[in-house]
Amino acid sequence: MKEKLEVSSNPHIRDKWKTSNIMTLVVIALLPATLFGIWNFGWYAALLILVTVGSAVLSEYVFCRIIHKKSTVKDMSAVVTGLLLALNLPPHLPLWIGALGGIFAIVVVKMLFGGLGQNFMNPALGARCFLLISFARYMTDFTCDAYTQATPLTALKAGESVDILDMVIGTTGGTIGETSMIAILLGACFLVAMDVIDLRIPLSYIGTFAVFVLVFGGKGFDLSFLSAHLAGGGLMLGAFFMATDYVTRPITKKGQYLYGILLGLLTGVFRIFGPGAEGVSYAIIIGNMIVPLIEKITLPKAFGKGGERS
């Protein structure tokens, strides 16, 4: 053969959308939460976002140069990874930790496994969990000039009352991009309208979590308690922007429903029975690692001998 054919990483289905188009739409969808976070926490939050995104983009560019590979920065995936990581960070985290997180997300979680399409877990959440383990004191400190009290979920865990309206609007403490349920849902509606994501995973995730809270939350059918859990923490951000990641979610429809249910159960276990107030990041990371098993049991059998017609 005079010519060698090269097979790239999955997916192989051709579509009018390029990776850069999809990633740009995700960035646009994240703008409401990003801008609200900057307004809510101040200029330092904006600087932290820029440093985290910049470190992610620069580390991907440098890594590609070192291994003599064509730069993949233009596909915008590094920007999305850096932005998602930044929105999951405390607003007054030292800048160098944000930069380290961006580097870890790209180099360790993404590029060392072959780049976009071959990473086995969401890079932003992988980096956040790494930072939580390595710098727990900084990553769990949400005090700032505007909010000196505990985050709503922490207060809820301690049996204290919370203001649900403030949680829906976002005028509370927390990570940069998780506080405003309205801002996150605006971005999610944009992604659904642009057909970037569908609602199979988010609705099965949120619905399962809601049922879990009502059954095991210890408050009975308390809708105020449930509303606080739905509006608080990173549930909405995780359900619509990270659990739906094309690379780390199942490809089958049945698998996506199972995946959403699994995430809802895990998040419920972490929040209700775990020592911490949150649990979305660890739930999605664990879910990412179980995706191969989910796909194994939900992929349709081949037509023919030993296969099924439908």
C-alpha positions in Angstrom: 0.0 0.0 0.0 1.4 3.4 -1.0 -0.7 5.3 1.6 -1.2 4.5 5.2 -4.6 5.3 6.8 -4.6 6.7 10.2 -7.5 6.1 12.6 -8.0 8.9 15.1 -9.5 8.6 18.5 -13.3 8.2 18.9 -15.9 9.4 18.1 -15.9 8.6 14.4 -19.4 9.8 13.4 -19.2 12.8 11.1 -21.3 15.8 11.9 -21.5 19.4 10.8 -20.4 20.6 14.3 -16.7 20.8 14.9 -15.2 20.4 18.4 -14.3 24.1 18.5 -18.0 25.0 17.7 -19.3 22.9 20.5 -16.7 24.1 23.0 -17.4 27.7 22.1 -21.1 27.2 22.7 -20.3 25.7 26.1 -18.2 28.8 27.0 -21.1 31.0 26.0 -23.4 28.9 28.1 -21.1 29.3 31.1 -20.9 33.1 30.8 -24.1 33.8 33.0 -22.6 31.8 35.9 -19.1 33.3 35.3 -20.3 36.9 35.1 -22.5 36.5 38.2 -19.7 34.9 40.1 -17.4 37.9 39.3 -20.2 40.3 40.3 -20.9 38.3 43.5 -17.3 37.8 44.7 -15.4 40.7 43.1 -12.4 41.3 40.9 -10.2 38.6 42.5 -12.6 36.0 41.3 -12.1 37.3 37.7 -8.3 37.2 38.1 -8.5 33.6 39.4 -10.6 32.6 36.4 -8.1 34.1 34.0 -5.2 32.5 35.7 -6.8 29.0 35.8 -8.0 29.2 32.2 -4.6 30.6 31.1 -2.7 27.9 32.8 -4.9 25.2 31.2 -4.4 26.6 27.7 -0.7 27.3 28.1 0.0 23.8 29.5 -1.8 22.1 26.5 0.2 24.3 24.1 3.5 23.6 25.8 2.8 19.8 26.1 2.0 19.6 22.4 5.3 21.4 21.6 7.3 19.1 23.8 6.0 15.9 22.2 6.1 17.4 18.7 2.4 17.1 18.2 0.2 19.5 16.4 -1.3 22.0 18.8 -4.9 21.3 19.9 -5.5 24.6 21.6 -7.7 25.8 18.8 -10.4 23.2 19.6 -11.3 25.3 22.7 -11.5 22.2 25.0 -8.7 23.6 27.2 -10.6 26.8 27.6 -13.7 24.9 28.7 -11.7 22.7 31.1 -10.0 25.7 32.7 -13.3 27.7 33.0 -15.2 24.7 34.5 -12.4 24.2 37.0 -12.3 27.9 37.9 -16.1 28.0 38.5 -15.6 25.1 41.0 -13.0 26.9 43.0 -13.4 29.1 46.2 -13.4 32.8 45.1 -10.3 33.7 47.2 -8.1 30.7 46.4 -4.4 31.5 46.0 -3.7 32.1 42.3 -0.9 29.5 42.2 -3.3 26.8 43.3 -5.6 27.7 40.5 -2.7 27.6 38.0 -1.6 24.2 39.4 -5.1 22.9 39.0 -5.2 24.0 35.4 -1.9 22.3 34.6 -3.0 19.0 36.4 -6.3 19.0 34.5 -4.7 19.2 31.1 -1.4 17.4 31.5 -2.2 14.6 33.9 -5.9 13.9 33.3 -6.2 14.8 29.6 -2.9 14.8 27.6 -1.1 11.9 29.3 -4.1 9.7 28.4 -3.9 10.7 24.7 -5.8 14.0 24.6 -9.4 14.9 24.0 -11.5 11.8 23.4 -9.3 9.4 25.4 -9.4 10.8 28.9 -11.3 8.5 31.3 -12.6 11.2 33.6 -13.7 14.8 33.4 -10.4 16.8 33.5 -11.9 19.8 35.5 -13.4 17.5 38.1 -10.3 15.4 38.3 -8.2 18.5 39.0 -10.7 19.7 41.6 -10.6 16.5 43.5 -6.8 16.6 43.3 -6.8 20.1 44.8 -9.3 19.1 47.5 -7.1 16.2 48.6 -3.8 18.2 48.3 -5.0 21.6 49.6 -8.1 20.9 51.7 -7.7 23.9 53.9 -7.7 26.3 51.0 -10.3 24.4 49.0 -12.9 24.4 51.8 -12.4 28.0 52.9 -15.3 30.0 51.3 -15.1 33.0 53.6 -14.7 36.4 51.8 -15.5 40.0 52.2 -19.1 39.6 51.2 -19.8 36.3 53.0 -18.3 35.3 56.3 -20.8 32.7 57.3 -20.8 29.0 56.3 -22.1 28.0 52.9 -25.8 27.1 52.6 -25.1 23.4 52.3 -22.8 23.4 55.3 -25.5 25.3 57.3 -28.1 22.8 56.2 -25.9 19.9 57.2 -25.6 21.4 60.7 -29.4 21.7 61.0 -29.5 25.4 60.5 -32.1 27.3 58.4 -31.1 28.7 55.0 -32.6 31.3 52.6 -33.7 29.4 49.6 -34.4 32.6 47.5 -30.8 33.7 48.1 -29.6 30.3 46.9 -31.7 30.4 43.8 -30.5 34.0 43.0 -26.9 33.2 44.0 -26.2 35.8 46.7 -24.6 33.3 49.0 -21.1 31.9 49.7 -19.7 29.0 47.7 -17.5 28.4 44.7 -17.3 31.0 42.0 -19.8 29.5 39.6 -22.1 27.3 41.7 -24.1 29.8 43.7 -26.6 31.1 41.2 -29.1 28.4 40.2 -30.8 30.9 37.8 -27.5 31.7 35.9 -26.6 28.0 35.6 -30.1 27.1 34.3 -30.0 30.0 31.7 -26.8 28.5 30.3 -28.3 25.0 30.4 -31.3 26.1 28.5 -29.0 27.6 25.9 -27.1 24.3 25.4 -30.4 22.4 25.1 -31.8 24.9 22.6 -28.6 24.6 20.5 -28.8 20.8 20.7 -25.4 20.5 22.4 -26.8 18.4 25.2 -30.1 16.6 25.9 -31.9 16.1 29.2 -31.5 12.4 29.7 -28.6 12.6 32.1 -29.5 15.9 33.9 -33.1 14.9 34.6 -32.4 11.3 35.6 -29.5 12.7 37.8 -31.5 15.4 39.5 -34.7 13.3 39.7 -32.9 10.4 41.4 -31.2 12.7 43.8 -34.5 14.4 44.7 -36.1 11.1 45.5 -33.1 10.0 47.6 -33.3 13.2 49.6 -37.0 12.8 50.3 -36.6 9.2 51.3 -33.3 9.3 53.3 -32.9 13.0 54.2 -34.6 12.5 57.6 -37.0 15.4 57.0 -39.8 13.5 55.4 -41.6 15.2 52.5 -40.1 18.6 53.3 -40.0 20.5 50.0 -38.1 23.4 51.6 -35.3 20.9 52.6 -35.4 19.4 49.1 -35.3 22.8 47.4 -32.3 23.9 49.4 -30.4 20.7 48.3 -31.4 21.3 44.7 -30.4 24.9 44.7 -27.2 24.6 46.8 -23.7 23.4 45.9 -22.6 22.2 42.5 -25.6 20.0 41.7 -26.9 22.0 38.8 -23.5 22.9 37.4 -22.4 19.3 37.6 -25.7 17.9 36.2 -25.8 20.1 33.1 -22.2 20.9 32.3 -20.0 18.1 33.6 -22.1 14.9 33.8 -23.0 15.6 30.1 -19.4 15.6 28.9 -19.3 13.8 25.6 -16.1 11.9 26.3 -16.8 10.6 29.8 -20.6 9.8 29.6 -22.1 6.6 28.1 -23.0 6.6 24.4 -26.1 4.6 24.7 -29.5 6.1 25.7 -30.1 3.4 28.3 -26.6 3.8 29.6 -27.2 7.6 30.0 -30.3 7.0 32.1 -28.4 4.5 34.2 -25.5 6.9 34.5 -27.8 9.7 35.7 -29.4 7.4 38.2 -26.0 6.3 39.5 -24.9 9.9 39.9 -28.1 10.8 41.8 -27.6 7.9 44.2 -23.9 8.7 44.8 -24.5 12.4 45.4 -27.3 11.6 47.8 -25.1 9.1 49.7 -22.3 11.7 50.0 -24.5 14.6 51.0 -26.9 12.8 53.4 -24.6 10.2 55.0 -21.1 11.5 54.3 -19.1 13.9 56.6 -19.1 16.7 54.0 -21.9 18.9 52.7 -21.2 18.4 49.0 -20.5 15.3 46.8 -21.1 16.1 43.2 -17.5 16.1 42.1 -16.7 12.7 43.6 -20.0 11.2 42.4 -19.2 12.2 38.8 -15.6 11.0 39.0 -16.8 7.6 40.3 -19.5 7.6 37.6 -16.9 8.2 34.9 -14.9 5.2 36.0 -18.0 3.0 35.9 -19.1 4.1 32.4 -17.2 1.2 30.6 -19.3 -1.3 32.7 -22.5 0.6 31.9 -21.8 0.6 28.2 -20.9 -3.1 28.3 -24.3 -4.0 29.7 -26.3 -1.5 27.6 -24.7 -1.8 24.1 -27.1 -3.6 21.8 -26.1 -7.0 20.6 -25.0 -7.4 17.0 -27.6 -8.6 14.5 -27.0 -12.2 13.5 -25.9 -15.4 15.2 -26.2 -14.8 19.0 -27.5 -11.4 18.4 -30.9 -9.8 18.8 -33.2 -8.1 16.2 -33.9 -5.1 18.5 
